[in-house]
């Protein structure tokens, strides 16, 4: 059974290179699309990603995406595709700043 999930959520975490970003949590928006050859529990994926963003203190959005994608593959071994996007909605007024990463784990 193939599984395909989409998740979009918000949370606060430490992410960024500027001094104020290292001291105060800021809101980020995360979007995830994932495919697996087996059942993929979106609740478990959501909990896992939230816990990692809250535990880690990333310097860049790209660093966070690379870390999360690899950790997801380690913990959900049947994962064969992932697209993750992360946005900082309040870092610049009237702009949407973010980064995305796509990984195809199929060999």
Steps between C-alpha positions, in 0.01 A plus 500: 500500500643833398449796731499869406466770764484879508550698819507876565557643847648788701733504796752720679868415512852641495611529138724759336847653505423849631545572871131561569411176318730301729335639816127506431283230345329603179202359319563277199263325263589151382350311207575134443411267216619142540458166323569155631457143380341420837249672725636836615334637813470877457452547876833331573675699224354825637604422859848400386558817295361730773719339766813537287437865413437581864808309619751620239622856449558533127700779341338486157177378350700284261690338788171417671355346184802278440506385863126430519488313169784267603353441846161423350656240271685346798180474703258415219708263288225434244502869401589533132424869426479818702449867427535736794453875493558734791405868514565788740180706465604787727868552419432755222181702474288437190722212386498124530852375564575130492682202355403159365667164459398198291655158552430181314622207710410228250799321355 
